[in-house]
């Protein structure tokens, strides 16, 4: 999964740049300030780093960075399988290559794409962590930071501390709950008693959901029972053409009988006049509806009666609702929700005041944390001597013969989020000396070499097929620099290695050599600066290595030394 190409548009001082990258070991060299690290910044941006409007080239409206990665299952089958699964889960297309693209405008607005489909910076970062491993020039600065040192050991040991951190969080929450309950028992008891009394008051009413609306409807119905009965009787009498004066006796034919007669008359002649058939359908429908209405009214009148006792019951129930609503300053329809909320709150208070239960929960959480922490400690203790031995071995070839590197694990007085021990890097600069904390005994040059040794050791652990070293060789020179170059070339046998360097010894070891140069132009009395990247081979490469050896003045002697150095690698 190597980086195949990198394209930049209007990035810092780069107007336009298209790089085709090969496998093996590639170096980028050039004068200080030429823009070598700009390329590293571009790679980091397209792999999800924070977008910054200041990266847009002056005079341009936006920048664009595109990176293409070659998919090679033969090199790293596990990584290829992971990438395929990741693309499927995220909904991106599968292509022969992996194409990442990102733009940033002058307002700092960022847009990203994966294989032509919109993506987030977080998704780019997930891919970047799997595809590229970047070692910065200030890696030594983290050697004295406990968290960084611990993370490095955990990565080497293959420790996943996510479960440990969750267990710690749960445990601390249980401890805080227990402490709060112990400190506020009196207050909790008072609040609990208040809630119990209020719930008891409302429990006498036992307000059900939507009961208030139903009460209002029932009360209105019973309060107006007489008028409702009279309305039903009047409607039924109208349908049947009865009058109160006749005492219910039929006068003229009722409405229903009249419709029946009309329908029969038309029905008998429908075979002669087709229009009558349609009218018969209308009359039949009307007749059916009227008969239904009459039947319903009769049913209503049979089952409806004035019930003063039931009305009194409803009056009493509504009075209870209104009394409680006034007492607690709530609308009647809110009483049920209030009752439910108080019950939930009481349940929480019961749990908060149950010291035995809280103690049991705290003990269980502590046990879970201890199990996770012990498992992590076991892995750390097993990995620490192996990491120390690997780094010690790497130091021997970096001008620190006889030096010893040690990974010290010190048990903490009390458990912490990251585990039961503190991790520290110790170093002895020469044989016979006692290892001491790195930051206290190592010089700046030694720190750089130790950091480089760590970078070389840890770079072999990850799955990333592309390794980038950004001036991690600063502070070294001579034979040590040559060793650094050979180490990186060795890494390049099975991985793609890119290194920004000022050391000719490192540059001479490279399989590919790129020169970064800065140019100034003046168009229409307006000055501008741009950076270019050019591959060098043959005499051009000899000239660049000679420049790195001799500075501004390149002589035949420095050329000869440069050629000898390249041929020796």
Backbone torsions as a table, in degrees:
resi	resn	phi	psi	omega
1	UNK	NA	57.5	-175.2
2	UNK	-86.0	156.3	175.6
3	UNK	-72.8	116.4	-174.8
4	UNK	-89.6	-41.5	-178.9
5	UNK	-152.5	155.4	178.3
6	UNK	-139.5	124.1	-178.7
7	UNK	-121.1	130.9	179.6
8	UNK	-121.7	138.9	174.4
9	UNK	-132.1	118.5	174.9
10	UNK	55.5	46.4	179.7
11	UNK	-105.7	110.0	-179.4
12	UNK	57.2	-103.6	179.0
13	UNK	-109.9	9.1	177.9
14	UNK	-95.0	116.1	179.4
15	UNK	-75.2	-51.2	-179.2
16	UNK	-156.9	130.4	-176.9
17	UNK	-150.9	131.5	175.7
18	UNK	-127.2	116.9	-178.5
19	UNK	-113.6	132.3	171.4
20	UNK	-106.5	120.0	-173.0
21	UNK	-106.4	146.1	-179.5
22	UNK	-111.8	172.2	175.5
23	UNK	-75.8	-179.9	-179.0
24	UNK	84.5	-155.2	-174.3
25	UNK	-105.6	119.1	-179.8
26	UNK	-118.9	133.7	176.6
27	UNK	-113.8	149.5	172.7
28	UNK	-118.6	121.2	-179.0
29	UNK	-125.6	172.1	179.2
30	UNK	154.2	171.0	178.8
31	UNK	-63.0	156.1	175.6
32	UNK	-61.0	131.1	-179.2
33	UNK	87.4	2.5	-178.4
34	UNK	-72.8	-23.2	178.0
35	UNK	116.0	22.5	-179.1
36	UNK	-62.9	-46.2	-178.2
37	UNK	-71.6	-15.2	176.8
38	UNK	-60.3	-38.3	179.4
39	UNK	-63.5	-38.5	177.3
40	UNK	-65.0	-41.5	178.1
41	UNK	-61.2	-38.1	179.2
42	UNK	-65.5	-41.6	177.6
43	UNK	-62.4	-43.5	179.7
44	UNK	-64.1	-37.9	179.8
45	UNK	-64.8	-45.6	-178.3
46	UNK	-72.0	-12.5	177.0
47	UNK	-103.8	22.3	168.8
48	UNK	101.8	7.3	178.3
49	UNK	-65.8	162.3	-177.2
50	UNK	-61.2	132.5	179.2
51	UNK	-76.5	142.0	-178.9
52	UNK	-140.7	124.3	179.3
53	UNK	-60.3	-24.9	179.6
54	UNK	-66.0	-12.7	178.0
55	UNK	-80.0	-14.3	179.8
56	UNK	-72.4	130.5	-179.7
57	UNK	-59.2	138.0	-179.9
58	UNK	-58.5	128.7	-178.0
59	UNK	96.5	-11.3	179.3
60	UNK	-101.1	161.0	-178.7
61	UNK	-94.0	-23.6	179.4
62	UNK	-163.1	159.5	175.0
63	UNK	-107.8	160.8	177.6
64	UNK	-144.6	132.7	176.8
65	UNK	-128.3	130.5	178.8
66	UNK	-127.5	130.7	178.0
67	UNK	-125.2	133.2	178.7
68	UNK	-117.5	126.9	-179.9
69	UNK	-110.6	136.2	177.7
70	UNK	-82.5	127.4	178.9
71	UNK	-89.0	114.6	-176.2
72	UNK	-132.8	89.5	178.3
73	UNK	-58.2	-27.5	-178.8
74	UNK	-64.9	-33.1	-179.9
75	UNK	-76.9	-42.5	-177.8
76	UNK	-149.7	89.9	-176.9
77	UNK	-63.5	-41.6	-178.4
78	UNK	-61.3	-41.9	179.7
79	UNK	-67.1	-39.4	178.6
80	UNK	-64.1	-40.5	178.2
81	UNK	-65.3	-43.5	178.6
82	UNK	-61.4	-43.5	-178.9
83	UNK	-63.2	-42.6	179.2
84	UNK	-61.0	-43.8	178.9
85	UNK	-65.9	-39.0	-179.2
86	UNK	-66.2	-43.3	178.6
87	UNK	-62.0	-41.8	178.5
88	UNK	-62.3	-47.5	-177.5
89	UNK	-64.3	-38.1	-178.5
90	UNK	-82.5	-10.9	177.8
91	UNK	83.5	25.9	178.9
92	UNK	-99.1	152.3	179.7
93	UNK	-70.4	151.4	172.9
94	UNK	-92.9	123.5	177.1
95	UNK	-121.5	172.4	177.6
96	UNK	-65.8	-27.0	175.8
97	UNK	-128.2	166.2	175.7
98	UNK	-101.7	117.4	-175.0
99	UNK	-111.3	118.0	178.3
100	UNK	-113.0	136.0	-178.8
101	UNK	-141.1	141.7	178.4
102	UNK	-147.0	142.0	177.1
103	UNK	-126.6	152.1	175.6
104	UNK	-139.9	130.0	179.4
105	UNK	-100.1	-177.3	-175.8
106	UNK	-67.7	-17.6	176.8
107	UNK	-89.8	1.9	-178.9
108	UNK	82.0	6.4	179.5
109	UNK	-75.3	129.2	-176.1
110	UNK	-112.7	142.1	172.7
111	UNK	-131.4	146.7	-176.5
112	UNK	-138.5	153.9	178.6
113	UNK	-139.7	145.9	172.1
114	UNK	-125.1	117.5	-177.1
115	UNK	52.4	39.7	175.5
116	UNK	86.4	-7.3	-179.6
117	UNK	-104.7	143.1	179.9
118	UNK	-56.4	141.3	-179.0
119	UNK	-140.5	171.5	177.7
120	UNK	-103.3	160.9	176.2
121	UNK	-62.5	-32.9	177.7
122	UNK	-63.1	-40.7	178.1
123	UNK	-65.6	-40.1	175.8
124	UNK	-61.2	-40.7	-179.7
125	UNK	-64.3	-40.2	177.5
126	UNK	-60.1	-43.1	178.1
127	UNK	-66.5	-43.5	-178.2
128	UNK	-59.2	-40.5	-179.7
129	UNK	-63.8	-27.0	-179.5
130	UNK	-90.1	-28.5	-170.9
131	UNK	-95.5	-36.7	-171.6
132	UNK	-131.6	138.3	176.1
133	UNK	-119.2	115.1	-175.6
134	UNK	-108.1	127.3	175.8
135	UNK	-111.4	116.0	-174.8
136	UNK	-85.1	164.3	-177.1
137	UNK	-70.2	-15.2	179.3
138	UNK	-108.5	29.6	-179.0
139	UNK	-60.0	-30.1	-179.0
140	UNK	-63.3	-24.4	-176.4
141	UNK	-64.6	-20.6	-178.3
142	UNK	-91.1	-4.4	-173.2
143	UNK	-66.9	-21.8	179.8
144	UNK	-102.7	1.4	179.1
145	UNK	-88.5	118.4	-176.1
146	UNK	-56.7	-41.4	-178.0
147	UNK	-66.6	-42.1	179.9
148	UNK	-66.6	-41.1	178.6
149	UNK	-62.8	-44.9	179.6
150	UNK	-63.2	-42.9	179.5
151	UNK	-62.3	-38.3	179.5
152	UNK	-64.7	-44.0	178.0
153	UNK	-64.4	-41.1	179.5
154	UNK	-62.8	-39.8	177.8
155	UNK	-63.7	-42.2	178.6
156	UNK	-64.4	-39.4	-178.4
157	UNK	-80.4	-9.7	-177.2
158	UNK	72.1	32.4	-178.7
159	UNK	-84.9	126.9	170.6
160	UNK	-100.7	106.6	-174.3
161	UNK	-93.3	9.2	-177.8
162	UNK	-62.9	-43.5	179.2
163	UNK	-65.1	-36.0	178.0
164	UNK	-63.3	-42.8	-178.9
165	UNK	-66.9	-38.6	176.3
166	UNK	-64.2	-45.1	179.6
167	UNK	-61.4	-39.2	177.6
168	UNK	-63.1	-45.3	-179.2
169	UNK	-61.4	-45.7	178.9
170	UNK	-62.4	-43.5	179.9
171	UNK	-61.1	-46.2	-179.8
172	UNK	-63.3	-36.7	177.0
173	UNK	-64.1	-40.7	178.1
174	UNK	-65.5	-40.6	178.7
175	UNK	-63.2	-45.0	179.7
176	UNK	-63.8	-40.5	179.3
177	UNK	-63.7	-42.0	179.0
178	UNK	-65.7	-45.1	179.4
179	UNK	-63.0	-41.4	179.0
180	UNK	-63.8	-40.2	179.5
181	UNK	-66.5	-41.6	179.7
182	UNK	-64.6	-36.2	-177.2
183	UNK	-81.7	-17.8	-174.1
184	UNK	-128.7	35.8	-179.7
185	UNK	-61.6	-45.1	-179.4
186	UNK	-61.2	-45.3	-179.6
187	UNK	-64.2	-43.2	179.4
188	UNK	-63.3	-39.6	-179.8
189	UNK	-64.0	-43.3	179.1
190	UNK	-63.0	-45.3	-179.9
191	UNK	-64.9	-37.5	179.8
192	UNK	-65.4	-42.4	178.6
193	UNK	-64.2	-40.0	178.5
194	UNK	-61.6	-45.7	-179.8
195	UNK	-64.2	-41.2	179.9
196	UNK	-60.8	-42.3	179.4
197	UNK	-64.6	-44.8	179.9
198	UNK	-63.3	-43.6	179.0
199	UNK	-63.7	-38.2	177.5
200	UNK	-62.1	-39.8	178.0
201	UNK	-62.7	-47.7	-177.7
202	UNK	-73.7	-29.0	-179.9
203	UNK	-63.0	-29.2	176.3
204	UNK	-60.5	-35.8	177.1
205	UNK	-81.3	-35.6	-177.8
206	UNK	50.2	58.6	-177.4
207	UNK	-65.0	126.7	178.4
208	UNK	-92.5	159.8	177.5
209	UNK	-64.1	135.1	178.7
210	UNK	64.7	9.7	-179.5
211	UNK	-67.8	-36.7	-177.3
212	UNK	-61.1	-42.4	178.8
213	UNK	-64.5	-40.8	178.8
214	UNK	-66.5	-38.9	177.3
215	UNK	-60.9	-45.3	179.1
216	UNK	-60.2	-41.8	-179.5
217	UNK	-66.3	-45.7	179.8
218	UNK	-65.1	-41.8	-179.7
219	UNK	-63.6	-42.6	179.1
220	UNK	-63.0	-38.6	-179.8
221	UNK	-66.2	-46.7	-178.6
222	UNK	-72.7	-33.8	178.6
223	UNK	-66.7	-25.8	-178.2
224	UNK	-113.8	27.4	-175.7
225	UNK	-60.9	-44.3	-177.3
226	UNK	-61.4	-46.7	-178.4
227	UNK	-67.9	-33.4	178.4
228	UNK	-66.6	-41.7	178.5
229	UNK	-63.0	-44.6	179.6
230	UNK	-62.1	-39.0	179.5
231	UNK	-66.1	-39.4	179.2
232	UNK	-67.0	-42.1	179.0
233	UNK	-62.5	-44.5	179.1
234	UNK	-60.7	-43.5	-180.0
235	UNK	-64.5	-42.5	179.8
236	UNK	-65.8	-40.4	178.7
237	UNK	-63.6	-37.1	178.7
238	UNK	-64.7	-40.3	179.3
239	UNK	-64.5	-36.1	-177.7
240	UNK	-95.5	4.1	179.0
241	UNK	56.6	41.7	177.4
242	UNK	-98.9	159.2	177.8
243	UNK	-129.2	148.1	177.7
244	UNK	-62.2	-34.2	-178.7
245	UNK	-66.0	-33.0	-177.3
246	UNK	-81.8	-0.7	178.7
247	UNK	66.3	29.5	177.6
248	UNK	90.1	0.6	180.0
249	UNK	-77.0	146.8	178.5
250	UNK	-71.3	133.1	171.3
251	UNK	-93.6	-109.8	172.3
252	UNK	-68.0	171.8	178.4
253	UNK	-58.3	138.0	-178.1
254	UNK	-69.1	169.2	-175.7
255	UNK	-60.7	-42.1	-177.1
256	UNK	-66.1	-43.8	179.2
257	UNK	-62.7	-38.6	179.2
258	UNK	-62.4	-41.8	178.8
259	UNK	-65.4	-36.8	177.6
260	UNK	-62.0	-45.3	179.9
261	UNK	-63.5	-43.5	179.9
262	UNK	-62.4	-42.4	-179.1
263	UNK	-65.5	-39.8	179.6
264	UNK	-65.1	-40.3	-178.7
265	UNK	-63.0	-45.3	179.9
266	UNK	-71.6	-35.3	-179.0
267	UNK	-60.9	-35.9	-177.4
268	UNK	-69.1	-21.5	-178.2
269	UNK	-113.2	7.7	-177.8
270	UNK	-64.9	-23.9	179.7
271	UNK	-74.0	-18.3	177.9
272	UNK	-93.6	-44.4	-178.3
273	UNK	-113.7	105.3	-177.7
274	UNK	-58.7	-29.3	-178.7
275	UNK	-62.8	-28.5	179.7
276	UNK	-63.2	-32.2	-179.0
277	UNK	-61.2	-43.6	178.5
278	UNK	-64.2	-39.8	178.3
279	UNK	-65.8	-35.9	177.7
280	UNK	-63.1	-38.3	178.2
281	UNK	-62.0	-41.8	179.3
282	UNK	-63.8	-47.0	-178.9
283	UNK	-64.3	-39.4	179.5
284	UNK	-63.3	-42.0	178.8
285	UNK	-64.9	-44.7	179.2
286	UNK	-62.9	-41.3	179.6
287	UNK	-61.7	-43.2	-179.8
288	UNK	-63.0	-42.4	-179.5
289	UNK	-65.9	-41.2	179.0
290	UNK	-65.7	-41.7	177.6
291	UNK	-62.4	-40.2	176.7
292	UNK	-62.4	-43.9	-179.5
293	UNK	-62.9	-43.6	179.4
294	UNK	-63.8	-42.1	178.3
295	UNK	-62.5	-42.6	179.3
296	UNK	-64.8	-40.4	179.2
297	UNK	-65.4	-40.4	177.2
298	UNK	-62.2	-44.9	178.2
299	UNK	-60.2	-45.9	179.0
300	UNK	-57.5	-44.7	-177.6
301	UNK	-68.4	-32.6	178.9
302	UNK	-69.8	-31.6	-173.4
303	UNK	-104.2	0.2	-177.9
304	UNK	-111.9	131.1	177.0
305	UNK	-149.3	159.2	177.5
306	UNK	-75.0	123.8	-175.4
307	UNK	-125.7	87.2	-179.3
308	UNK	-59.7	-34.0	-178.9
309	UNK	-66.0	-44.2	178.5
310	UNK	-65.1	-37.8	177.6
311	UNK	-63.7	-38.6	178.3
312	UNK	-65.0	-40.3	176.9
313	UNK	-61.3	-42.5	179.2
314	UNK	-66.0	-40.1	177.1
315	UNK	-58.8	-44.3	-178.8
316	UNK	-64.7	-43.2	-179.4
317	UNK	-64.0	-44.3	179.8
318	UNK	-66.8	-34.6	177.4
319	UNK	-62.9	-39.7	176.9
320	UNK	-63.4	-43.2	177.3
321	UNK	-59.5	-48.3	-177.1
322	UNK	-65.9	-37.0	179.4
323	UNK	-62.8	-47.0	179.2
324	UNK	-67.3	-37.5	179.7
325	UNK	-64.4	-37.8	176.8
326	UNK	-68.8	-38.4	-177.9
327	UNK	-63.4	-42.4	-176.6
328	UNK	-101.5	11.1	174.2
329	UNK	53.9	48.3	177.0
330	UNK	-131.0	155.3	173.4
331	UNK	-69.2	146.3	-178.8
332	UNK	-52.7	-39.6	-177.1
333	UNK	-69.5	-9.8	179.4
334	UNK	-93.7	-6.0	-174.3
335	UNK	-63.1	-41.9	-179.0
336	UNK	-61.7	-46.3	179.0
337	UNK	-62.8	-39.7	177.8
338	UNK	-62.7	-43.3	179.0
339	UNK	-60.6	-45.5	179.4
340	UNK	-64.4	-42.3	179.8
341	UNK	-63.4	-41.6	178.1
342	UNK	-63.1	-39.9	179.1
343	UNK	-63.1	-41.6	177.9
344	UNK	-64.9	-42.2	178.5
345	UNK	-63.1	-40.2	177.8
346	UNK	-64.1	-39.4	176.8
347	UNK	-59.7	-43.0	178.2
348	UNK	-64.6	-41.8	178.7
349	UNK	-65.7	-38.6	177.2
350	UNK	-60.2	-42.5	179.4
351	UNK	-67.7	-40.9	-179.1
352	UNK	-68.3	-27.0	-178.6
353	UNK	-96.0	-1.9	179.0
354	UNK	-87.7	88.0	-175.5
355	UNK	-62.1	-37.6	-179.2
356	UNK	-62.6	-44.6	179.1
357	UNK	-65.8	-41.4	179.0
358	UNK	-63.9	-39.8	177.6
359	UNK	-65.1	-39.7	178.1
360	UNK	-63.6	-43.3	179.0
361	UNK	-64.1	-41.0	179.5
362	UNK	-64.6	-41.8	179.4
363	UNK	-65.0	-39.4	178.7
364	UNK	-66.5	-41.6	178.5
365	UNK	-65.8	-39.4	178.1
366	UNK	-63.6	-39.0	179.3
367	UNK	-65.6	-43.4	178.2
368	UNK	-60.8	-44.6	177.7
369	UNK	-61.0	-44.2	-177.4
370	UNK	-61.4	-39.9	179.2
371	UNK	-63.2	-47.9	179.9
372	UNK	-64.3	-44.3	-178.2
373	UNK	-64.8	-39.3	179.7
374	UNK	-64.8	-39.3	178.0
375	UNK	-63.8	-42.4	177.7
376	UNK	-65.3	-42.3	179.6
377	UNK	-60.1	-40.8	179.5
378	UNK	-61.0	-43.3	179.1
379	UNK	-67.1	-41.1	179.5
380	UNK	-63.1	-44.2	-178.9
381	UNK	-64.6	-32.8	178.5
382	UNK	-75.5	-35.3	-175.4
383	UNK	-84.3	-28.9	-173.8
384	UNK	-55.9	-51.4	-179.6
385	UNK	-66.0	-32.1	178.3
386	UNK	-67.3	-43.7	177.6
387	UNK	-63.9	-43.6	179.5
388	UNK	-60.2	-43.4	-179.2
389	UNK	-64.7	-42.6	-179.3
390	UNK	-64.3	-42.4	-179.5
391	UNK	-71.0	-37.9	176.5
392	UNK	-59.4	-43.4	178.7
393	UNK	-63.3	-42.1	179.1
394	UNK	-66.0	-33.4	179.6
395	UNK	-63.8	-30.7	-176.1
396	UNK	-61.3	-33.5	179.6
397	UNK	-89.7	3.0	-178.2
398	UNK	-114.1	32.9	176.3
399	UNK	77.5	17.4	179.6
400	UNK	-125.4	50.8	179.4
401	UNK	-60.2	134.9	-178.5
402	UNK	84.0	-9.1	179.0
403	UNK	-70.9	150.8	-178.1
404	UNK	-129.0	135.0	176.2
405	UNK	-112.1	137.4	-177.7
406	UNK	-135.5	145.1	174.8
407	UNK	-111.4	108.6	-175.6
408	UNK	-95.9	132.2	175.9
409	UNK	-112.6	118.3	-179.9
410	UNK	-115.1	123.6	-179.6
411	UNK	-66.7	130.4	179.6
412	UNK	-75.1	151.5	177.5
413	UNK	-67.7	-27.3	176.9
414	UNK	-142.3	148.0	-179.2
415	UNK	-58.6	153.0	179.2
416	UNK	-132.5	171.4	-178.2
417	UNK	-59.2	-36.1	-176.6
418	UNK	-88.6	-0.3	177.5
419	UNK	133.5	-162.5	-172.8
420	UNK	-100.4	-2.4	-175.7
421	UNK	-138.7	157.1	172.9
422	UNK	-101.3	139.9	-177.5
423	UNK	-110.3	133.5	178.4
424	UNK	-138.7	145.8	175.1
425	UNK	-96.2	125.8	178.1
426	UNK	-115.8	151.0	-179.0
427	UNK	-145.5	142.6	170.2
428	UNK	-116.5	120.9	-173.9
429	UNK	-68.9	-23.6	-179.0
430	UNK	-149.0	166.0	-175.8
431	UNK	-62.1	141.8	176.5
432	UNK	91.4	-13.2	180.0
433	UNK	-91.7	152.9	-179.1
434	UNK	-82.8	129.6	178.0
435	UNK	-59.0	135.0	179.1
436	UNK	-132.1	167.1	-179.6
437	UNK	-50.7	136.8	-173.8
438	UNK	-53.6	-49.6	-174.6
439	UNK	-65.2	-16.9	-175.6
440	UNK	-95.7	-21.7	-173.8
441	UNK	-118.6	-16.9	-176.0
442	UNK	-95.6	140.0	174.4
443	UNK	-78.2	175.3	179.6
444	UNK	-60.3	-43.1	178.5
445	UNK	-65.3	-40.6	177.9
446	UNK	-65.6	-39.3	177.1
447	UNK	-59.9	-42.9	179.0
448	UNK	-62.3	-41.6	-179.6
449	UNK	-69.6	-39.2	176.4
450	UNK	-63.1	-44.5	178.2
451	UNK	-60.7	-39.2	177.8
452	UNK	-65.0	-42.2	177.6
453	UNK	-60.4	-42.9	177.8
454	UNK	-62.9	-42.8	-179.8
455	UNK	-61.0	-43.1	-179.5
456	UNK	-64.7	-44.2	-179.0
457	UNK	-65.3	-48.0	-175.4
458	UNK	-74.3	-26.5	179.0
459	UNK	-64.8	-24.2	179.4
460	UNK	-78.6	-9.5	-176.7
461	UNK	-86.7	-40.3	-172.1
462	UNK	-71.9	169.1	179.3
463	UNK	-89.6	-10.2	-176.7
464	UNK	-62.0	134.1	179.6
465	UNK	-89.5	-12.1	179.1
466	UNK	-116.7	120.7	178.0
467	UNK	-112.2	131.6	179.7
468	UNK	-121.2	125.7	177.5
469	UNK	-114.1	115.8	-177.3
470	UNK	-102.8	90.4	176.9
471	UNK	54.6	37.8	176.7
472	UNK	-73.4	-10.5	-179.8
473	UNK	-91.5	9.8	177.6
474	UNK	-63.1	138.9	179.8
475	UNK	92.3	1.4	177.5
476	UNK	-121.4	165.7	-179.8
477	UNK	-170.3	-176.5	177.2
478	UNK	59.3	-138.7	-178.0
479	UNK	-62.9	-32.1	178.3
480	UNK	-63.4	-43.1	178.6
481	UNK	-60.2	-39.0	177.8
482	UNK	-63.2	-40.8	177.5
483	UNK	-63.0	-40.0	177.8
484	UNK	-59.7	-45.7	179.2
485	UNK	-61.2	-41.8	179.1
486	UNK	-66.1	-37.2	177.2
487	UNK	-61.6	-44.9	-179.5
488	UNK	-67.5	-37.5	176.8
489	UNK	-65.0	-36.9	176.9
490	UNK	-63.8	-42.8	176.5
491	UNK	-60.9	-32.1	-177.9
492	UNK	-73.4	-6.2	178.6
493	UNK	-65.9	-37.4	-178.9
494	UNK	-122.4	2.8	176.8
495	UNK	-139.7	162.3	173.7
496	UNK	-87.7	123.4	-177.3
497	UNK	-120.4	125.4	174.2
498	UNK	-116.8	132.2	-178.2
499	UNK	-135.5	130.7	169.6
500	UNK	-92.7	122.7	-173.4
501	UNK	-144.8	155.5	171.2
502	UNK	-110.6	2.2	-174.5
503	UNK	-95.5	121.6	178.3
504	UNK	-63.5	-32.1	179.7
505	UNK	-62.4	-38.3	178.2
506	UNK	-71.9	-43.6	-179.6
507	UNK	-61.0	-36.3	-177.9
508	UNK	-67.1	-20.5	-179.0
509	UNK	-84.8	-10.2	-170.9
510	UNK	-73.0	150.6	171.3
511	UNK	-80.9	-31.7	176.1
512	UNK	-132.5	146.1	-175.6
513	UNK	-131.7	122.7	176.9
514	UNK	-115.5	137.6	178.2
515	UNK	-111.6	126.1	177.8
516	UNK	-99.3	127.6	-177.8
517	UNK	-132.2	146.2	178.3
518	UNK	-107.4	135.7	-177.7
519	UNK	-125.8	142.9	176.4
520	UNK	-111.9	135.0	178.1
521	UNK	-127.6	157.9	178.9
522	UNK	-135.6	104.0	-178.8
523	UNK	-116.0	120.6	-179.1
524	UNK	55.5	44.8	178.7
525	UNK	61.3	18.1	176.4
526	UNK	-114.1	116.2	-178.3
527	UNK	-84.4	146.6	177.4
528	UNK	-148.3	155.6	-179.3
529	UNK	-123.8	136.4	178.3
530	UNK	-137.8	159.4	-178.7
531	UNK	-121.3	141.3	178.3
532	UNK	-127.9	157.2	176.8
533	UNK	-125.9	125.3	-174.9
534	UNK	-128.3	130.5	173.9
535	UNK	-73.0	140.6	179.0
536	UNK	-123.7	136.6	175.8
537	UNK	-138.6	165.5	175.0
538	UNK	58.5	-130.9	-177.4
539	UNK	-62.6	-36.4	-179.9
540	UNK	-63.0	-39.2	178.0
541	UNK	-69.2	-41.8	176.9
542	UNK	-58.0	-41.8	-179.7
543	UNK	-63.7	-40.4	-179.7
544	UNK	-67.7	-43.3	177.2
545	UNK	-64.2	-37.5	176.7
546	UNK	-62.9	-40.1	176.6
547	UNK	-62.0	-40.4	179.2
548	UNK	-66.1	-30.0	178.3
549	UNK	-78.0	-45.8	-170.3
550	UNK	-109.8	-2.6	179.8
551	UNK	81.2	-144.5	-175.5
552	UNK	-67.2	-30.5	-177.9
553	UNK	-95.5	106.4	179.4
554	UNK	-101.4	118.4	-179.0
555	UNK	-108.6	170.5	176.3
556	UNK	-60.5	-33.0	179.9
557	UNK	-65.7	-46.6	179.6
558	UNK	-66.1	-34.3	175.7
559	UNK	-62.9	-42.5	-179.9
560	UNK	-64.5	-43.0	177.1
561	UNK	-62.4	-40.1	180.0
562	UNK	-64.8	-43.7	179.5
563	UNK	-63.7	-41.1	178.7
564	UNK	-63.3	-41.0	-179.2
565	UNK	-64.3	-43.9	-179.6
566	UNK	-65.0	-45.1	-178.5
567	UNK	-65.8	-30.1	-178.5
568	UNK	-71.8	-21.3	-178.1
569	UNK	-89.4	NA	NA
